[in-house]
Amino acid sequence: MTSPETSPFDLTDRRIVISGAAGGIGSATARLCARQGARLVLIDRVPAGEIRDRVGAAVADSAAIHSLDTGCRRAVTAMAEAVGPVYGLVDTAAIAPFDDWMAEDWDEALDQVIRANIKGPINLARAFLPGMTARGEGRIVLCGSVAGWMGGIRSGPHYAFSKGGLHAFVRWLSRQGAPHNVLVNGIAPGPVETGMTAGKGYDPQLYPLRRMAKPEEIAATAAFLCGAGAGYASGAIFDINGGTHFH
Ligand SMILES: NC(=O)c1ccc[n+]([C@@H]2O[C@H](COP(=O)([O-])OP(=O)(O)OC[C@H]3O[C@@H](n4cnc5c(N)ncnc54)[C@H](O)[C@@H]3O)[C@@H](O)[C@H]2O)c1
C-alpha cells in the first residue's frame, strides 16, 4: 500500500535480485533500483568482473554478484540458498539467436533458447517464490517481448515461442503468488537498443516513434513494478513497445 509520505517508486532497503544484470535492460534496471534505495543481488552468466563493469562500480560494489547460468537449476538453487531472503526478482536474462530455423543444427539453438528463456525464469521463480510466499510479500518481474504477442519484429521462431510461453508463465505464476501477496508481472518491450539488437538490422524509421527504446525506458517499468505504486498489479504484461503493436 502507498502512503502519502512515501513515494510509490521508493525501494529503500528492498533486497532485489536482478538477473541478466550485465545486459542492457538488466544493468539499467540495477542502476535505477539502486537509485531508489534497493539493495541488489546481480546475476549474469558472464564473469563477475564483467557484471560489475556493465552495471558500474558505484552500484555494483555494494551489491552481491553471482556469475551463473540461470538455465541450470542446481546453480540457481545454490545461489538462492547463499543469497537468503529477497523482496524482489527482476529477470531479464535471455538470448535471441538470429539464425535459420531450417538449418541442420538449428535444434541446438532451440535448446539453448528454451534453457535461457524458459528454464531460466522457471528456475529463478522456483528458487525465490517459496521464501516470498512464506514471508507474505514479494515481487517478481519477468521479461517477455512484443514477439510473444505478434511473432516478433526481426526475431526467430524459438525466441517468439519462448516469449509467448513466458507471458503464459507470468499469468500462471501470478496465481500462485497473489494469495500470499507476491505480485508477479511481465514486461513486453518492443525494440530496445541493447547488445541483443545491435547490428541485427533493426530500422528505427519503421517504428511509430522513429526510434528504438532506451534500456532505461524498460528499466523504469521494472523498477515501478517492484515499488508500492504497483501494489495492485498482478498477472499483467506491460507493453512498453512504442506503439509497434496493439492487442
Ligand atoms: N532488446 C530488445 O529489443 C528486447 C525486446 C523485447 C524483449 N527483450 C527482452 O528483454 C530482456 C533483456 O534483454 P536485453 O535487450 O537487455 O539483452 P542483452 O543481451 O543486453 O542482455 C541479456 C543478458 O542476459 C544474460 N544471459 C543470457 N542468458 C543467460 C543465462 N542463461 N544465465 C544468465 N544470464 C544470461 C546475458 O549474458 C546478457 O547480459 C530479455 O528477456 C529480452 O528477451 C529485449
The ligand as an ORCA input file, in Angstrom:
! r2SCAN-3c Opt
* xyz 0 1
  N      16.481     -5.632    -26.726
  C      15.261     -5.793    -27.196
  O      14.899     -5.265    -28.255
  C      14.258     -6.604    -26.437
  C      12.936     -6.602    -26.890
  C      11.987     -7.338    -26.217
  C      12.348     -8.065    -25.111
  N      13.631     -8.061    -24.672
  C      13.942     -8.856    -23.501
  O      14.500     -8.028    -22.512
  C      15.373     -8.803    -21.698
  C      16.729     -8.135    -21.617
  O      17.283     -8.103    -22.920
  P      18.445     -7.095    -23.347
  O      17.966     -6.414    -24.555
  O      18.894     -6.303    -22.180
  O      19.556     -8.155    -23.814
  P      21.083     -8.229    -23.501
  O      21.636     -9.248    -24.439
  O      21.707     -6.886    -23.469
  O      21.110     -8.812    -22.002
  C      20.766    -10.118    -21.685
  C      21.688    -10.583    -20.558
  O      21.278    -11.878    -20.139
  C      22.423    -12.650    -19.916
  N      22.050    -14.048    -20.057
  C      21.593    -14.677    -21.160
  N      21.354    -15.962    -20.905
  C      21.653    -16.156    -19.597
  C      21.631    -17.277    -18.742
  N      21.209    -18.479    -19.170
  N      22.015    -17.122    -17.452
  C      22.430    -15.927    -17.005
  N      22.493    -14.822    -17.772
  C      22.108    -14.944    -19.055
  C      23.419    -12.190    -20.964
  O      24.739    -12.521    -20.608
  C      23.152    -10.697    -21.009
  O      23.992     -9.997    -20.120
  C      15.393    -10.192    -22.327
  O      14.447    -11.013    -21.673
  C      14.964     -9.935    -23.734
  O      14.409    -11.088    -24.335
  C      14.598     -7.348    -25.311
*
